[in-house]
């Protein structure tokens, strides 16, 4: 596919008008919109300067599903679908987390339906890890170092850290990012596909797709 023009290495290095995309920025700030009752998950994605360059929106929820989410702790047993969209609202990646009993699994596809890969929970005890797979092989993993502090290491197939998720980053302008709802993805260097897309998908949906079961009331 020719759509991989989303990921050139020098896209984010030109501060004078080069197009910014979710796939070109080395730092992404994710803000979960505050809701009194979280029935539809929606996130704003910004660059490190506070400019919105994308969003994550949960799609395909029926009225019954919203009611069930409100009155019960059945969230983890429901199928969730999310779209990662660019600044113009056009879908870039689609994520489906099938209803789960024990371990989470997320299928990542492109808007044309072609599969990028999967994010699969590896364990249920201790610090939870998720493998990123493509074409039946492991291309990376996300390792939860501390859920409460939002520390996650993202590694490639050789266990080398390629990105990190944290709640804070020294390079952010504190005046623009004052809410506790923000978390930061730092990508250490340009990544090949499909790892790049899987890292973006994993990081932008870590709360909704991967951590959902920690919120249950039951």
N, C-alpha and C positions, 0 to 999 in steps of 0.2 A: 504494500500500500504506500502511496505517496504522502499520506497524512503525517508521516513522521517528521515533516518540516517543523512540527511543534517543538522539536528537541535539539536544535543546533546549539553547539557549545557556547557561541558568542552572543546569544540572543539577549542575555541579561547584562552584558558588559558595556553596552552602549547607552549612556544616560540621555542621549539626544534623539529621542523619537523612535527608537527601536521598539517594535511591538512587544508588550509583556504578555506572557501566557502563564498558565498554571504549570506548564512543562519547562519553562525557561528560567524561572526565578529560583535563586539559591535559598531564599528564606520565605516561607509562607506563614502568615498569621491567621489562625482560624478562630472565628468568633461565633459561639452558639447564641443565637438570639434568645434573650430571656423570655420565658413564658411562665405564667402563673401555674398552668397545668400543661405539661409537655405532651401534646397529642400528635403534633406533626413536627418532626425534627427538621430544622432549617439552620444552615450555617452560612456565614459570610466569610469569604476568603480574601485576604488582603496581602499586598506585598509589605516589605519591612518599613515602607514610608506611609502606610495607611491607605494606599489606593486599592480599591476593590478590583480584583481581577478574576473573581469567580464566585461560585456559590455551590452549596450542596443542599439538595432538597429531597425530602422523602415524597414519593409519588405512589399513586395507586391505592390509597387508603379508602376503604368504604366507611360509610357512617357507622355501621355496626362495629367495625374494627376500632374506630375512635372511641366508641362507647365502652368497649371491652378494655381498652387501654386505661380509660378513666376509672372504671369501677373494679379493676382486678390487677393482679400482678402477672398477667399472662403474656407480657410483652415478648419474652424470650421464646415462647411457643408459637409466635406468629411469623409469617414471612414478611421481610422488610425489603423494600426496593428504593434505591436512592439514585439520583442523577447528579453527577459532578458537571457543572455548567461553566462556560467561560463568561467573560464580562458582559457579553451580549445575550446571555441566557441560552446559548446553544449547548446541548449536551455533548460532553467530551468522553465521559466514561459512565457506564451503568453498572450498578452493584446490586446483587440480589443475595440476601441472606435468608436461606430457607429456614422454615420453622425448625427449631432445634430442641433436643431433649437434654443433651449433655454438652457436647462440644460445638462451638460456632464454626460455620463454614460460609465463606462469602465468594460468590462467583463474579468475576470482573469481565465485562464485555465492552466493546466499542459500540457506538450508536448504530453501526450497520449490522450488529449481531455477532460479529466475529469475537471469539473468546480471547482475552488477554491472559487470564490465568485464574488462580484461586488463592484465597487466604484461608488457611485451615488451622484451627486450634490444635496444639500438639499435646497438651496435658491439662489436668484438672486440679492438680495439687501443687502448691508452691507458687513460684513466680511464673505466670502464664506466658507461654510462647506461642507464636503463630508463624507457621511456615508460609512462604509465598512460592507457589508452584506455577509452572507454565509448561505445557506439553508433556505433563507427567514427570517433570524433573524439578527439583528444588532450586530456586534461583536466589532465595534470600529468606530472611526471617525478621520478625519484630519481637523483641524481648522486653517484657515488662520488668523494669528494675524496681519500680515503686509506683503502684497505681495511685496512691493518695497524692504523691508529689508530682505525678504526671511525668515520670522519667521513663522513656522508652529508647532502647537502642535498636536501630535497623541495620542489619548486616547483609552482606551478599552471600553467595554460595560457599565462599571460602571463610566465612565467619569474620570478615573484615567490616568494621563499622563504616557505613556509607551515609548515614543520616541519623538524626536524633530528634526526638520529640520532648519538649520541656514546657514548663509554664512560664519561664523567663528566659530572656536573652539580652545580653548587655548592649547589643547594637540597636535595640528598639528605642524609639523616642518615647519616653515614659508619659509624656503629655498626650500622646495619641492612643496609647494602649493602657488604660487605667482599669478596665473591668477585669474581674477575676474569671470571666468566661473565656478569655483568650488562652490559646496555647500555640506554640511555635514549632514548625518543622524546619530544621536546618539540614540542607543537603550539602554534603561536604565537597562533592565534585560532580561533574556531569556523568550521568549513568546511561548505560545502553538500554534499549528496549528488549524485552518487556519489563525489565526491572524498574525502570523509571516510572512507568505507568502504575505498576503495582505498589511502588513506594508512595506515590501520590494518592492512590486509592486507599491504601492502608492508613496513611496519616490523616487524611481528611475525614475519614469515617470511623476512626478508632473508638470514639465515644458511642456512636450509634450502633455500628455494626458489630463491634467486638466487645464492648464493655456493657452492653445493654442488660445482661443478666445480673449485674451487680446492683441494679436499681430496684429489683423486684421487691414487693412488699411482703411476699410470702417466704 
